[in-house]
Amino acid sequence: MNTIWGITVVALSMLAWAGQTIALLAPAAAVRWKLMEAEEDVEPTFWADIRAEALWDALTLWVMVVAGVLLIADADAWPYFGLVGGGMYLYFGGRGISARVTMTRRGLRIGAPESVRIGIVFLTIWTLMALVTIIAAAVALES
């Protein structure tokens, strides 16, 4: 079961980390691949926020990828990376969802409605992944 969850964690967290890294390093490609909205399609403040978010996420979200790899390898250190990475993804998902819902309710332009919905779906998936990983890491540390 650890191997299956490890593969799941690697796959899902690579999507987030790689997507944010692409958004940081190649924003035109990220827009073309629908990883983010074009600058002219969103509010200037939202654009600045997602650019800053991409920088921070590119620097930090790799921790969950490492947690998944260590879990697959059955390494003793995986729970520590799982707790830290899980906390990061819990914040990442929760903040992303609440910001998008709040901005949408206030009528701010943050992207096409379908893009916002897809973003919220993925942020929800990453939040659930974080919760399961935190619980699994805590259980692993207790045993």
Residue pairs with C-beta under 8 A, 6 or more apart in sequence:
2 71
2 72
2 74
3 71
3 72
5 68
5 71
5 132
5 133
5 136
6 68
6 69
6 70
6 71
6 72
6 73
6 78
7 68
7 72
8 68
8 129
9 64
9 65
9 67
9 68
9 71
9 82
9 129
9 133
10 65
10 68
10 69
10 72
11 68
12 125
12 126
12 129
13 61
13 64
13 65
13 67
13 68
13 85
13 89
13 126
13 129
14 65
15 122
16 57
16 61
16 64
16 89
16 92
16 122
16 126
17 57
17 58
17 61
17 62
17 64
17 65
19 30
19 35
20 53
20 54
20 57
20 58
20 61
21 54
21 57
21 58
22 29
22 30
22 33
22 35
23 30
23 35
23 36
23 50
23 51
23 54
23 58
24 51
24 54
24 55
24 57
24 58
25 58
27 36
27 51
30 36
31 37
31 38
34 115
36 50
36 54
37 50
37 110
37 111
37 112
37 115
39 47
41 109
41 111
41 112
42 50
42 109
42 110
42 111
43 103
43 108
43 109
43 110
46 103
46 108
46 109
46 110
49 99
53 96
57 92
60 88
61 85
61 88
61 89
61 92
63 81
63 84
63 85
63 88
64 81
64 82
64 85
64 86
64 88
64 89
64 129
64 130
64 133
65 85
66 81
66 85
67 78
67 81
67 82
67 84
67 85
67 86
67 133
67 137
70 77
70 78
70 81
71 78
71 82
78 137
78 140
79 136
79 137
79 138
79 140
79 141
80 137
82 133
82 134
82 136
82 137
82 140
83 134
83 137
83 138
83 141
85 130
85 133
86 130
86 131
86 133
86 134
86 137
87 130
87 134
88 130
89 126
89 127
89 129
89 130
89 133
90 127
90 130
90 131
90 134
92 123
92 126
92 130
93 123
93 124
93 126
93 127
93 130
94 127
96 119
96 120
96 123
97 120
97 123
97 124
97 127
100 110
100 116
100 119
100 120
100 123
101 120
103 110
104 110
104 116
110 116
111 119
